Amino acid sequence: MAKGLKLARPRYKEISIAHDLTPQQRESVKEVRRKAMDELQEEQQKDAGSANKGNVRIIVVGQTSSKPRAVRVVAMV
């Protein structure tokens, strides 16, 4: 059913599906994301004089597991 959202009418294009997380899982995901963002900001401050490396997004995977982890996705512009 979730795959059907790609083919849905424009009215439904902005609908997304997400996992229900327990309060503990949400806190864990927030902490992982915060640490990853802090590390990214530190690296960007160090490399302030370097060439632009593109836009970086932080995505937390494994949210429903006991060990979520952050993944960096770089979009070159």
C-alpha positions in Angstrom: 0.0 0.0 0.0 2.8 2.5 0.8 4.2 2.1 -2.7 0.9 3.2 -4.0 1.5 6.7 -2.6 4.0 7.3 -5.4 1.3 6.9 -8.0 -1.4 8.7 -6.0 -3.3 11.7 -7.2 -1.7 15.1 -6.5 -4.1 15.6 -3.6 -2.3 12.8 -1.7 1.3 13.4 -2.8 2.3 15.1 0.5 1.3 12.1 2.6 4.1 10.1 4.2 4.3 7.1 6.4 6.5 6.9 9.4 7.2 4.3 12.2 5.5 4.7 15.5 8.3 5.1 18.0 8.3 4.7 21.8 9.4 7.7 23.9 12.7 5.9 24.5 13.2 5.3 20.8 12.4 8.9 20.0 15.0 10.1 22.6 17.6 7.7 21.2 17.0 9.0 17.6 17.2 12.7 18.8 20.5 12.0 20.6 22.0 10.2 17.6 20.9 13.1 15.3 22.2 15.8 17.7 25.6 14.1 17.9 25.8 13.8 14.1 24.9 17.4 13.6 27.4 18.6 16.2 30.2 16.6 14.5 29.1 17.9 11.1 29.2 21.5 12.3 32.7 21.0 13.9 34.0 19.6 10.6 32.4 22.5 8.6 34.0 25.0 10.9 37.4 23.3 10.5 37.0 23.2 6.7 35.6 26.8 6.4 38.3 27.8 3.9 37.9 24.6 1.8 35.8 24.3 -1.4 32.1 23.7 -0.9 31.5 19.9 -0.5 27.8 20.2 -1.3 24.8 20.0 1.0 24.8 17.3 3.7 21.7 15.7 5.1 21.7 13.6 8.2 19.4 10.6 8.1 18.9 8.4 11.1 18.4 4.7 10.1 17.4 1.8 12.3 15.1 4.0 14.3 13.0 1.0 15.5 16.1 -1.0 16.5 18.0 -0.7 19.7 21.0 1.0 17.9 20.0 3.7 15.5 22.8 5.3 13.5 23.3 8.5 11.6 24.1 8.4 7.8 25.3 11.4 5.9 23.9 12.0 2.4 25.8 14.5 0.3 24.0 16.2 -2.6 26.4 17.9 -4.9 25.1 21.2 -6.2 
